[in-house]
């Protein structure tokens, strides 16, 4: 039931926020598709590591309505917000020379914010995430860095291969 409520109430909001960013950033098709591909890789790697974490007893979710021990609707936020929106913002801020520092803030800050959110939710017991042992924190930190930069690498790869060849 918890996952169904999340899907009904939170997922539309995440999609609306994503659509607003797309409307205001106005990325070209190549940037939009690259950002979605990077976000998709980020969400898939998050789900796979969560599944591995469940079977390795690092952490688990306690919500009702899990599918294969995973809260599948939860992965829309890493895909669209932490992934695609952030990659589009990095592209936009890297266009001008005055706002390059924002690129560094996003590249460093997003994995730290993601890990900090997980840490805070576990410490305050305010989410469905439960860490089972002391390794969970370190693994979660590495997970956030790995999945964010893997998605960013896919984004950069698609951007480089979508550029027209010089004449």
ROKOLGU-483302 format. One record per residue: residue in three letters; x, y, z of N, C-alpha, C, O in turn. Coordinates in steps of 0.02 Angstrom, whole numbers, padded with zeros to 5 digits, always signed. Layout:
N
ALAXYZXYZXYZXYZ/...
END
This chain:
167
UNK+00041-00060+00000+00000+00000+00000+00043+00063+00000+00025+00113-00031/UNK+00101+00061+00035+00144+00119+00038+00170+00138-00031+00173+00197-00048/UNK+00189+00089-00070+00216+00102-00136+00161+00129-00182+00175+00172-00224/UNK+00100+00104-00176+00045+00129-00216+00030+00203-00200+00018+00243-00245/UNK+00032+00220-00136+00021+00290-00118+00076+00335-00145+00063+00391-00168/UNK+00137+00311-00142+00193+00349-00170+00183+00359-00245+00192+00413-00272/UNK+00163+00305-00279+00153+00309-00352+00097+00358-00369+00102+00394-00419/UNK+00045+00360-00330-00012+00404-00344+00004+00476-00328-00014+00521-00366/UNK+00038+00489-00272+00047+00557-00249+00114+00589-00267+00116+00650-00278/UNK+00167+00551-00271+00233+00581-00281+00256+00578-00355+00284+00626-00380/UNK+00243+00523-00388+00266+00515-00457+00240+00570-00504+00279+00596-00544/UNK+00176+00589-00500+00154+00644-00544+00191+00710-00529+00206+00748-00575/UNK+00205+00722-00466+00242+00783-00448+00312+00782-00477+00336+00833-00502/UNK+00346+00725-00473+00414+00718-00501+00413+00730-00576+00456+00764-00603/UNK+00363+00703-00610+00357+00712-00683+00343+00785-00700+00370+00810-00749/UNK+00301+00818-00661+00286+00889-00673+00348+00932-00662+00361+00977-00702/UNK+00386+00919-00610+00448+00957-00597+00496+00946-00655+00527+00994-00678/UNK+00503+00885-00678+00547+00870-00735+00524+00909-00797+00565+00940-00831/UNK+00459+00908-00811+00432+00944-00869+00444+01019-00865+00458+01051-00915/UNK+00438+01047-00805+00451+01118-00796+00524+01134-00812+00538+01184-00845/UNK+00570+01093-00788+00641+01104-00803+00654+01099-00878+00693+01137-00906/UNK+00623+01050-00911+00632+01043-00983+00607+01105-01019+00639+01128-01066/UNK+00550+01132-00997+00523+01191-01030+00567+01253-01020+00575+01293-01066/UNK+00596+01260-00961+00637+01319-00948+00709+01313-00972+00739+01363-00994/UNK+00738+01254-00970+00806+01244-00993+00809+01242-01069+00858+01265-01099/UNK+00757+01216-01101+00752+01211-01174+00813+01175-01205+00848+01204-01247/UNK+00824+01113-01184+00883+01078-01212+00868+01054-01283+00810+01039-01300/UNK+00919+01050-01325+00910+01018-01391+00894+00944-01381+00903+00916-01327/UNK+00870+00914-01434+00850+00843-01430+00906+00798-01406+00895+00753-01366/UNK+00967+00811-01430+01024+00769-01410+01038+00774-01335+01053+00724-01303/UNK+01032+00834-01307+01043+00844-01235+00988+00811-01196+01001+00778-01145/UNK+00926+00819-01218+00869+00788-01184+00875+00712-01183+00866+00681-01130/UNK+00890+00683-01240+00896+00609-01243+00957+00585-01204+00954+00532-01172/UNK+01013+00622-01207+01072+00603-01169+01060+00606-01095+01082+00563-01057/UNK+01024+00659-01073+01009+00666-01002+00963+00610-00978+00972+00583-00924/UNK+00914+00592-01020+00870+00537-01001+00907+00470-01000+00894+00428-00957/UNK+00953+00460-01047+00992+00398-01048+01036+00394-00986+01042+00341-00955/UNK+01068+00450-00967+01109+00451-00906+01067+00440-00844+01087+00403-00799/UNK+01008+00471-00842+00963+00461-00785+00938+00390-00781+00930+00362-00726/UNK+00925+00359-00839+00902+00290-00839+00956+00243-00813+00942+00198-00774/UNK+01018+00255-00834+01073+00213-00807+01080+00223-00732+01093+00176-00695/UNK+01072+00285-00710+01076+00299-00638+01022+00261-00600+01036+00230-00548/UNK+00960+00261-00625+00905+00227-00591+00915+00151-00593+00902+00117-00544/UNK+00937+00125-00650+00947+00052-00656+01003+00028-00610+00997-00024-00577/UNK+01058+00066-00607+01112+00046-00563+01091+00051-00490+01111+00011-00448/UNK+01050+00101-00473+01023+00107-00406+00981+00046-00388+00988+00017-00334/UNK+00937+00026-00434+00894-00033-00421+00935-00097-00414+00922-00138-00370/UNK+00985-00106-00458+01025-00167-00455+01066-00170-00390+01072-00223-00360/UNK+01094-00114-00369+01132-00114-00307+01086-00124-00247+01104-00157-00198/UNK+01026-00095-00250+00977-00107-00196+00959-00181-00192+00952-00208-00137/UNK+00952-00214-00249+00937-00285-00248+00995-00325-00220+00986-00372-00181/UNK+01056-00307-00241+01116-00339-00214+01121-00327-00139+01138-00372-00100/UNK+01106-00266-00118+01109-00249-00047+01058-00289-00006+01073-00309+00050/UNK+01000-00302-00035+00951-00342+00001+00977-00413+00011+00974-00440+00067/UNK+01004-00444-00042+01027-00513-00036+01092-00519+00003+01107-00572+00030/UNK+01132-00465+00006+01194-00465+00045+01181-00441+00117+01228-00438+00157/UNK+01120-00424+00133+01100-00399+00199+01136-00335+00219+01156-00326+00277/UNK+01145-00289+00170+01173-00223+00185+01117-00175+00206+01123-00141+00256/UNK+01063-00174+00167+01004-00134+00183+00944-00164+00149+00950-00205+00103/UNK+00885-00142+00171+00823-00164+00141+00770-00110+00150+00780-00062+00187/UNK+00714-00119+00116+00658-00073+00121+00601-00107+00158+00591-00168+00151/UNK+00565-00069+00198+00512-00099+00239+00442-00077+00217+00394-00087+00254/UNK+00436-00049+00159+00370-00027+00134+00329-00087+00111+00356-00139+00094/UNK+00264-00078+00112+00221-00130+00085+00211-00117+00010+00210-00060-00012/UNK+00205-00171-00027+00196-00164-00099+00260-00168-00139+00262-00147-00197/UNK+00314-00193-00108+00377-00200-00144+00372-00252-00198+00336-00302-00190/UNK+00407-00242-00252+00409-00290-00307+00481-00317-00310+00527-00279-00323/UNK+00489-00381-00298+00555-00413-00295+00599-00377-00243+00658-00366-00255/UNK+00570-00359-00188+00604-00325-00132+00626-00254-00150+00667-00225-00114/UNK+00601-00226-00205+00622-00159-00227+00562-00112-00230+00508-00132-00252/UNK+00572-00049-00209+00519+00001-00217+00525+00034-00286+00552+00089-00292/UNK+00500+00001-00338+00512+00022-00406+00492+00095-00421+00529+00129-00457/UNK+00437+00122-00395+00422+00192-00409+00473+00241-00380+00478+00298-00404/UNK+00510+00220-00329+00561+00265-00300+00616+00283-00349+00647+00336-00342/UNK+00628+00241-00399+00683+00252-00445+00669+00304-00498+00713+00321-00537/UNK+00607+00329-00501+00592+00383-00548+00627+00448-00527+00647+00487-00570/UNK+00634+00460-00462+00667+00521-00439+00742+00521-00457+00765+00572-00483/UNK+00780+00468-00446+00849+00470-00470+00854+00478-00546+00900+00510-00571/UNK+00807+00447-00581+00810+00451-00654+00797+00522-00679+00836+00549-00718/UNK+00743+00553-00656+00723+00617-00683+00754+00677-00647+00775+00724-00680/UNK+00757+00676-00581+00779+00735-00544+00854+00733-00533+00890+00777-00557/UNK+00879+00683-00496+00951+00679-00482+00991+00665-00545+01051+00681-00548/UNK+00960+00636-00595+00994+00619-00657+00981+00670-00712+01022+00715-00723/UNK+00925+00663-00746+00912+00702-00807+00912+00777-00796+00943+00814-00834/UNK+00878+00801-00744+00876+00873-00732+00945+00900-00716+00965+00952-00742/UNK+00982+00865-00674+01049+00888-00655+01095+00887-00716+01135+00934-00724/UNK+01091+00836-00758+01133+00834-00817+01116+00890-00866+01160+00919-00897/UNK+01051+00906-00872+01032+00963-00915+01058+01029-00886+01080+01072-00924/UNK+01055+01036-00820+01080+01097-00789+01156+01102-00798+01183+01157-00809/UNK+01191+01047-00792+01263+01047-00804+01278+01069-00876+01323+01109-00887/UNK+01240+01043-00923+01249+01064-00992+01236+01138-01000+01275+01173-01033/UNK+01182+01163-00971+01164+01234-00978+01217+01279-00946+01238+01329-00976/UNK+01240+01262-00886+01289+01304-00851+01358+01299-00883+01399+01345-00874/UNK+01372+01245-00918+01438+01239-00949+01442+01280-01014+01496+01287-01042/UNK+01386+01306-01038+01385+01346-01099+01418+01414-01089+01452+01439-01133/UNK+01407+01444-01031+01435+01510-01017+01496+01506-00972+01504+01459-00934/UNK+01539+01556-00977+01600+01554-00936+01588+01580-00865+01626+01564-00820/UNK+01536+01620-00856+01524+01649-00789+01494+01599-00740+01501+01608-00680/UNK+01460+01549-00765+01424+01503-00720+01456+01434-00716+01423+01386-00696/UNK+01518+01429-00733+01553+01364-00731+01558+01338-00659+01560+01277-00650/UNK+01561+01380-00610+01566+01358-00541+01503+01319-00520+01507+01275-00476/UNK+01446+01334-00551+01385+01296-00535+01390+01224-00559+01362+01179-00528/UNK+01428+01213-00613+01439+01144-00636+01475+01104-00583+01457+01048-00568/UNK+01527+01134-00554+01565+01099-00501+01522+01087-00439+01527+01034-00408/UNK+01480+01135-00422+01435+01126-00364+01388+01067-00377+01376+01027-00332/UNK+01361+01063-00438+01316+01007-00454+01353+00940-00454+01329+00891-00428/UNK+01413+00939-00484+01451+00877-00489+01472+00851-00420+01474+00790-00409/UNK+01487+00895-00375+01507+00874-00308+01447+00867-00262+01443+00821-00221/UNK+01399+00913-00268+01344+00917-00221+01291+00864-00228+01265+00840-00177/UNK+01274+00845-00289+01219+00797-00298+01233+00730-00265+01190+00705-00229/UNK+01292+00699-00276+01304+00636-00240+01306+00645-00164+01283+00601-00127/UNK+01333+00701-00141+01334+00713-00069+01264+00723-00041+01248+00698+00013/UNK+01221+00759-00077+01152+00769-00055+01114+00703-00055+01076+00689-00008/UNK+01125+00662-00107+01091+00597-00109+01111+00552-00051+01068+00522-00018/UNK+01176+00549-00037+01199+00509+00020+01174+00540+00086+01152+00504+00130/UNK+01178+00605+00091+01155+00639+00153+01081+00627+00165+01061+00618+00223/UNK+01042+00626+00113+00970+00611+00120+00960+00541+00146+00920+00530+00191/UNK+00997+00492+00118+00992+00423+00142+01014+00417+00215+00981+00385+00255/UNK+01070+00449+00231+01096+00446+00300+01047+00477+00349+01033+00448+00402/UNK+01020+00534+00332+00972+00567+00377+00908+00527+00385+00881+00523+00440/UNK+00885+00496+00331+00823+00457+00336+00834+00394+00377+00787+00371+00411/UNK+00894+00365+00375+00908+00306+00416+00916+00325+00489+00889+00291+00533/UNK+00952+00379+00502+00964+00400+00572+00899+00420+00606+00888+00403+00664/UNK+00857+00457+00570+00794+00480+00600+00737+00430+00592+00682+00441+00616/UNK+00750+00375+00557+00700+00323+00543+00638+00354+00512+00581+00339+00531/UNK+00650+00398+00462+00594+00433+00430+00580+00411+00359+00546+00445+00322/UNK+00607+00353+00339+00591+00328+00273+00584+00252+00277+00585+00222+00331/UNK+00578+00222+00219+00570+00150+00215+00637+00113+00212+00638+00051+00210/UNK+00692+00150+00212+00759+00120+00207+00785+00102+00276+00781+00141+00323/UNK+00812+00041+00282+00841+00017+00344+00910-00012+00328+00916-00058+00288/UNK+00962+00015+00361+01029-00012+00352+01038-00070+00401+01022-00063+00460/UNK+01064-00127+00377+01070-00186+00419+01137-00193+00454+01142-00228+00504/UNK+01190-00161+00428+01255-00167+00460+01296-00104+00450+01274-00057+00417/UNK+01356-00104+00478+01398-00044+00477+01426-00029+00407+01443+00028+00394/UNK+01430-00078+00364+01455-00066+00296+01406-00028+00252+01425+00000+00201/UNK+01343-00027+00272+01291+00002+00229+01305+00075+00213+01294+00097+00156/UNK+01328+00114+00261+01341+00185+00250+01395+00196+00198+01386+00237+00152/UNK+01450+00161+00204+01504+00168+00155+01484+00144+00086+01502+00175+00036/UNK+01447+00089+00083+01425+00063+00019+01375+00111-00013+01377+00121-00074/UNK+01331+00140+00026+01283+00188+00000+01319+00250-00027+01299+00277-00078/UNK+01371+00272+00007+01410+00330-00016+01442+00315-00083+01439+00355-00129/UNK+01473+00256-00089+01505+00236-00152+01451+00227-00206+01463+00243-00264/UNK+01393+00201-00187+01338+00193-00234+01319+00260-00265+01312+00265-00326/UNK+01311+00310-00224+01290+00376-00250+01343+00405-00296+01326+00433-00349/UNK+01406+00400-00278+01458+00426-00321+01461+00387-00386+01464+00415-00440/UNK+01459+00321-00381+01463+00278-00440+01405+00287-00488+01415+00294-00548/UNK+01344+00286-00461+01287+00290-00507+01280+00360-00537+01259+00366-00595/UNK+01297+00412-00500+01292+00480-00528+01342+00489-00584+01325+00514-00638/UNK+01404+00470-00573+01455+00481-00624+01450+00431-00681+01473+00446-00736/UNK+01422+00372-00670+01409+00327-00726+01356+00357-00772+01362+00355-00833/UNK+01304+00385-00742+01253+00419-00782+01281+00480-00818+01264+00493-00875/UNK+01325+00516-00783+01356+00575-00814+01401+00554-00872+01404+00589-00923/UNK+01436+00498-00866+01478+00473-00920+01436+00455-00981+01456+00470-01038/UNK+01378+00424-00971+01334+00408-01026+01308+00473-01058+01305+00478-01119/UNK+01291+00522-01017+01269+00587-01043+01323+00619-01086+01309+00641-01141/UNK+01384+00621-01060+01439+00651-01098+01454+00612-01162+01467+00641-01214/UNK+01451+00546-01159+01463+00504-01217+01411+00518-01272+01429+00526-01330/UNK+01347+00521-01253+01296+00534-01303+01302+00605-01330+01286+00617-01389/UNK+01324+00652-01289+01333+00720-01313+01391+00724-01363+01385+00759-01413/UNK+01445+00690-01350+01502+00692-01395+01486+00658-01462+01510+00680-01514/UNK+01447+00605-01460+01431+00569-01522+01373+00599-01560+01359+00579-01617/UNK+01339+00648-01531+01284+00680-01566+01307+00745-01599+01268+00775-01637/UNK+01369+00766-01586+01395+00827-01618+01407+00813-01692+01432+00760-01710/UNK+01390+00861-01735+01404+00851-01806+01479+00851-01820+01517+00887-01787/UNK+01500+00811-01867+01570+00805-01885+01593+00870-01918+01558+00898-01959/UNK+01653+00895-01899+01679+00957-01930+01693+00946-02004+01715+00892-02025/UNK+01680+00997-02043+01689+00993-02116+01758+01015-02135+01775+01015-02194/
END
